[in-house]
């Protein structure tokens, strides 16, 4: 009998990991490569992407695509007429 369980982290755990990765080193306002950030976040790729989108809709993070790469930062609170979301 296999007693190990393969449990997916909760939404709150994934959110906290994304936000912590963005604030490490005091660079919360800096753009970070999503490819680098998501490697440090637990859970499946789909779950991590879903939570990034949820954080974007909640106004917690900002996302942008530059030269074909996705970047993310903490949202600075300034209103944007067009805030891009590309994954």
Secondary structure, DSSP 4 states (H G I P E B T S, - for coil): ------PPPPHHHHHHHHHHHHHGGG-TTS-EEHHHHHHTS-S-HHHHHHHHHHHHHTTSEEEEEETTEEEEEE--S---SS-----
